[in-house]
Amino acid sequence: MGKRTYSKATKATLNDLKSDSRAYRYEEDGNKYGLLILYRGETLFYQENDRALLCGIAARFAFINPETIAHWDDNTVINTEERATILEKIITLYKKAYKDDLQVF
């Protein structure tokens, strides 16, 4: 997978979302998380402590594309092992927030 980066505008949006009151907020094991479905249900905002990312979902069908979990808002690339951990956390939090079982596609 090639290195992708967020634009300045997207980074600004991610920064705003970190304090957005619409996001579901959770604290587990000393970490703070945020989750919010964006746009027309095609994008998911995920926050872990001070880092955040956007990934592709299909909220209507409760599907997530794990390949879109590519990098953090500081453009740090997410490796395969970290992606699996993040995906697992997103699936758990999505169930709490939206009451749906998020499936991988």
N, C-alpha and C positions, 0 to 999 in steps of 0.2 A: 504494500500500500504506500503510495507516495505521500510525502509530507504536505499536509494542507494547513492553512493558517486562517485565523479569523481576521477580517478587515477591522479597521479602526471603529467603524460604525457598529459592527457586531460586538466588538469588545465593550463598547460603551453600553450597548443594550444588555449584555451579560452583567456588567457592573450594576446597572439599574435593577436588574432582576434579583440580584443578591439581597436587596432590601425590599423587594416587592411584597406587599402584604397579601397579595392573592396566592402566593406560593404556599404549598403545604410545608410545614416546618416540623422537623423531628430531631430529637437528641438521643443518640444511642452510643453506648460504649465510649463516652467522652467526646464524640464527634457530633457536629451539627450538619444537618442535611436539609435541602430544599428541593421541591419538585413542583413543576407547573407545566401543563400542556399549553402550547402556544399556537397562534395563528389559526388554522382550520383543523387542528388536531394532527398536524404533520410533523411537528417539532416538539421535543421535550427538553425543558430546562432542568438540569440536575446540578445541585450544588453540594459540595463536600467541604465543610469548614470554609476557608477563604478561596477555594478553587471552584470553578464552574465550567460547564460545557453544554453544548446543544447536540442532540442526536435525533435521528429520524425515527418517527413512529407512525402508526396508523391508529389513532385513538379510537376511531369508530369500530375497528375490529380487534383492538387491544394487541397489536403487533409492534415489535421493536426490531430495528435493523442494527445488530451489534457492530457491524462494520463502520457505522457512522459515529461510534464512540472512538474518536480518533485522537483528540488532543484537548488539553485544558485551555482555559481562557488566556493563559500566558504563552500559549502555543507549544507547551511541553507535550511531546508525543506520548501517547498511551500505548504501552506494549501489550502483547497478547495476554499475559498473566494479569496485569492490572485491569485490562478490559473485562476479563471474566469476573473479577471481583466487583467491579463497578456495575456490570450487568446484573449480577446477583442482587446487589443492593437496590438497584433501580426496580427490579421485579418485586422485591419485598415491599419497598416503600409505595410503589404504584398500587399494590393490592390494598394497603392501608388507606391511601389517599382517594383512589378512584373506585375501589371495591371490585376491580376486574383483575383477572389473572392475565398478566402480560405474557404473550407468547413470542418466541423468537422466530423471525423469518429470514 
